Amino acid sequence: MLPAAIVELGRLPLNANGKVDRKALPDAELQSARYEAPRGETEQTLAGIWAELLNVQRVGRNDNFFELGGHSLLAIRLVEAVRRQGAPLAPLGLADLYGRPTLKEMAAAPGQMSGESSGTKGGIVRLNSGGSGKAPPLILIHDGFGNILDYLDLARKLDHWCDVIALPFEQKPGTSCCESLLDLAGIHAQTILDRDLKPPYRICGWSLGGALAPLVAGILEQRGQPVEFVGAIDPYVQPSTPIGKDGGQPDLPGFLASLVRNPGQLAQWDSAEIRARVAESGDSSAEIADLCEALLAEIDPSQLREPAKLGGESLAQLFITGRALADPARVTIEPVPLGVPVTVWWAQDRPSRDRVRFAEWLQLTVDNREVAGDHFEAVRLPQTLDGIAKVLRELSGN
């Protein structure tokens, strides 16, 4: 006899006794019934790139890049591969990866990520193929650049066990942002309620998202919603003496420096000239994009972090969003009471004063843990991913 369907698993789910947890096994789906071949030159060309990157033999037009195994590094390589390919493919941006994960959507003319506001774009993005429906979804809040790409490895870790839902954020040039992190957290809390995501809520975030997660959870509790888990991965910590909303803007040299492994590579840049060119651009995304590409082209490719390969357009959008989010991050807020402790995974090089300050700033009860890596590595480290998965499974009684 031949099986009707085969489901490939990275590992078998085990219960507390070390035996196979049959209830946690994903339901088999008959993929052949849903398969639809790519249409036209654009879809066929893109399907070939997917197949090579994901190491799969067949890609259908309804297939989802992330459900086929796409993760953060592969997503960045996809953007790079599409840019190298050129016609008939149009360049991909972060919005296309988030809001257009299927082949037919991604092959269509570049559009906009789903959102509700004219000045900012939000909404939710599903990052994995989901679970059995028995465990509540894990909700992940964007980082300080509005980005959710760094959560793809965690989403894969939890694939077939629970849904992983991310809340991105995008700022349009020339528009105003929120007044404070509390305002932004309120927007995200309302999005969660509007989308009828399954409670009890489990919320986590990295960097700025790590500071937003407890605020979002506290607001949900204020609205009578149950919160079961709040996590933070090497979170942003507001200084004990806030410098105020007008205390200086993040600049492009500093942003690009975060994409370079060795700061010594930046010695040839004239930071003052770069800042002047950004000012002269009038926040033009196109001009900032060209500037990003020109500056990074001067750096030894081996010294660039993976996000540097996203291309000028996506980098410009990240910079514009990050600069807008820096204002509310500096505004003093009144902490929101939270009825559950916050589990924090700190990068090993974070000063102890930051760990103390985080709990004081948001008036939290925290469970501090440490992972062996820096701020940028912490969100992808197996130690972090395994730790989060373990906590969630324990909450579900697995």
Secondary structure as the mmCIF struct_conf table of DSSP 4:
data_model
#
loop_
_struct_conf.conf_type_id
_struct_conf.id
_struct_conf.beg_label_comp_id
_struct_conf.beg_label_asym_id
_struct_conf.beg_label_seq_id
_struct_conf.end_label_comp_id
_struct_conf.end_label_asym_id
_struct_conf.end_label_seq_id
BEND BEND1 ALA A 4 ALA A 4
BEND BEND2 GLY A 10 ARG A 11
STRN STRN1 LEU A 14 LEU A 14
TURN_TY1_P TURN_TY1_P1 ALA A 16 ASN A 17
BEND BEND3 GLY A 18 LYS A 19
STRN STRN2 VAL A 20 VAL A 20
HELX_RH_3T_P HELX_RH_3T_P1 ARG A 22 ALA A 24
BEND BEND4 LEU A 25 LEU A 25
HELX_LH_PP_P HELX_LH_PP_P1 PRO A 26 ALA A 28
HELX_RH_AL_P HELX_RH_AL_P1 GLN A 31 ARG A 34
HELX_RH_AL_P HELX_RH_AL_P2 GLY A 40 LEU A 54
TURN_TY1_P TURN_TY1_P2 ASN A 55 ASN A 55
BEND BEND5 GLN A 57 GLN A 57
TURN_TY1_P TURN_TY1_P3 ARG A 61 ASN A 62
STRN STRN3 ASN A 64 ASN A 64
TURN_TY1_P TURN_TY1_P4 PHE A 65 GLY A 69
HELX_RH_AL_P HELX_RH_AL_P3 SER A 72 GLN A 85
TURN_TY1_P TURN_TY1_P5 ALA A 87 PRO A 88
BEND BEND6 LEU A 89 LEU A 89
HELX_LH_PP_P HELX_LH_PP_P2 ALA A 90 LEU A 92
HELX_RH_AL_P HELX_RH_AL_P4 LEU A 94 GLY A 99
STRN STRN4 THR A 102 THR A 102
HELX_RH_AL_P HELX_RH_AL_P5 LEU A 103 ALA A 107
BEND BEND7 ALA A 108 ALA A 108
HELX_LH_PP_P HELX_LH_PP_P3 ALA A 109 PRO A 110
BEND BEND8 GLU A 116 GLU A 116
BEND BEND9 SER A 118 GLY A 119
STRN STRN5 THR A 120 LYS A 121
STRN STRN6 VAL A 125 ARG A 126
BEND BEND10 ASN A 128 ASN A 128
BEND BEND11 GLY A 133 ALA A 135
HELX_LH_PP_P HELX_LH_PP_P4 PRO A 136 PRO A 137
STRN STRN7 LEU A 138 ILE A 141
TURN_TY1_P TURN_TY1_P6 GLY A 144 PHE A 145
BEND BEND12 GLY A 146 GLY A 146
HELX_RH_3T_P HELX_RH_3T_P2 LEU A 149 TYR A 151
HELX_RH_AL_P HELX_RH_AL_P6 LEU A 152 LYS A 157
TURN_TY1_P TURN_TY1_P7 LEU A 158 TRP A 161
BEND BEND13 CYS A 162 CYS A 162
STRN STRN8 VAL A 164 LEU A 167
STRN STRN9 GLU A 170 GLN A 171
TURN_TY1_P TURN_TY1_P8 PRO A 173 GLY A 174
BEND BEND14 GLU A 179 SER A 180
HELX_RH_AL_P HELX_RH_AL_P7 LEU A 181 ASP A 194
TURN_TY1_P TURN_TY1_P9 ARG A 195 ASP A 196
HELX_LH_PP_P HELX_LH_PP_P5 LEU A 197 LYS A 198
BEND BEND15 PRO A 199 PRO A 200
STRN STRN10 TYR A 201 TRP A 206
TURN_TY1_P TURN_TY1_P10 SER A 207 SER A 207
HELX_RH_AL_P HELX_RH_AL_P8 LEU A 208 GLN A 222
TURN_TY1_P TURN_TY1_P11 ARG A 223 GLY A 224
STRN STRN11 VAL A 227 ILE A 233
BEND BEND16 ASP A 234 ASP A 234
BEND BEND17 SER A 240 THR A 241
TURN_TY1_P TURN_TY1_P12 LYS A 245 ASP A 246
BEND BEND18 GLY A 247 GLY A 247
HELX_RH_AL_P HELX_RH_AL_P9 LEU A 252 ALA A 257
TURN_TY1_P TURN_TY1_P13 SER A 258 LEU A 259
STRN STRN12 VAL A 260 VAL A 260
BEND BEND19 ARG A 261 ARG A 261
HELX_RH_3T_P HELX_RH_3T_P3 PRO A 263 LEU A 266
TURN_TY1_P TURN_TY1_P14 ALA A 267 GLN A 268
HELX_RH_AL_P HELX_RH_AL_P10 SER A 271 SER A 281
TURN_TY1_P TURN_TY1_P15 GLY A 282 GLY A 282
BEND BEND20 ASP A 283 ASP A 283
HELX_RH_AL_P HELX_RH_AL_P11 SER A 285 LEU A 296
TURN_TY1_P TURN_TY1_P16 ALA A 297 GLU A 298
BEND BEND21 ILE A 299 ILE A 299
HELX_RH_3T_P HELX_RH_3T_P4 PRO A 301 GLN A 303
STRN STRN13 LEU A 304 LEU A 304
HELX_RH_3T_P HELX_RH_3T_P5 GLU A 306 LEU A 310
HELX_RH_AL_P HELX_RH_AL_P12 GLY A 312 ALA A 329
TURN_TY1_P TURN_TY1_P17 ARG A 330 ARG A 330
BEND BEND22 VAL A 331 VAL A 331
HELX_LH_PP_P HELX_LH_PP_P6 GLU A 334 PRO A 337
BEND BEND23 GLY A 339 VAL A 340
HELX_LH_PP_P HELX_LH_PP_P7 PRO A 341 PRO A 341
STRN STRN14 VAL A 342 ALA A 347
TURN_TY1_P TURN_TY1_P18 GLN A 348 ASP A 349
BEND BEND24 ARG A 350 ARG A 350
HELX_RH_AL_P HELX_RH_AL_P13 SER A 352 LEU A 362
TURN_TY1_P TURN_TY1_P19 GLN A 363 GLN A 363
STRN STRN15 VAL A 366 VAL A 371
BEND BEND25 ALA A 372 GLY A 373
HELX_RH_AL_P HELX_RH_AL_P14 HIS A 375 ALA A 378
TURN_TY1_P TURN_TY1_P20 VAL A 379 ARG A 380
HELX_RH_AL_P HELX_RH_AL_P15 PRO A 382 LEU A 395
TURN_TY1_P TURN_TY1_P21 SER A 396 GLY A 397
#
